[in-house]
Amino acid sequence: MTTALSPIVSEFETEEQAASHDKWFRAEVQKALDNTEPRIPHDQVMVEMRELIQSKRDKRGRAG
């Protein structure tokens, strides 16, 4: 039996959907914690993202 949830209480329609999402989310978090790949420093990511955003803006400016 599925138990309906109020949209005020949960973004999921049923308790089963909420439990399924919770299980998936916890598995994803554990996978990230167990990941042994080298970490990328926050500052490096920010520099790369700023460069990417600027290159997209430059291309958009040339197209117009």
N, C-alpha and C positions, 0 to 999 in steps of 0.2 A: 504494500500500500504506500502510495506517495502522499506525503504531507505537504500541503501548500504553504508557502511562506508569504508573508506580507511584503510588498515592495518597499515599505517603510523600513522594515527590519533587514531585508536581504536583497541583493541584486539577483538572486537565483529564485526560480519558481518553486523548487522543492528542496527538502532537506537532503535528498539523495544527490541532487545537482551540486549543492553546497559542499557535501562531503566529498564528492568526486573531485571537485575543483581544489578543495583543501589538500587532498591526497596528492594530486598532480603538482600543486604549488610547493608542497613540502619536499617532494622528490626533486623538483627543479632547484630548490635552494640547496639541498644536500649535494646534488651534482655539482653546483657551483662551488660549494665549500670543499669538495673533494678534488676539484680540478687542480692539477699540478703544473699546468702551463704557466709560463712566466707572466707576471702581472704587468700591466701597462700603467705607468704613473698617471694620475689624474691630470697633471699639468700638460703632459705630452698629448693626451687625448684631446684636451681643450684646444691646444695649438692646432692639431690636425683638423678638428671640427671647424675652427674659425677659418682655416685655409680653404676647406671644402666649401663652406658657406660663401666665402668671398668669391671663389672661382665660379660658383653657380650664379651669383649676382652679376659677375663680369660677363658671363655668357649670355645671361638674360638681357643685359644692357646692350650688348652688341646685336642681338636679334631684333631689337625694336627699332 
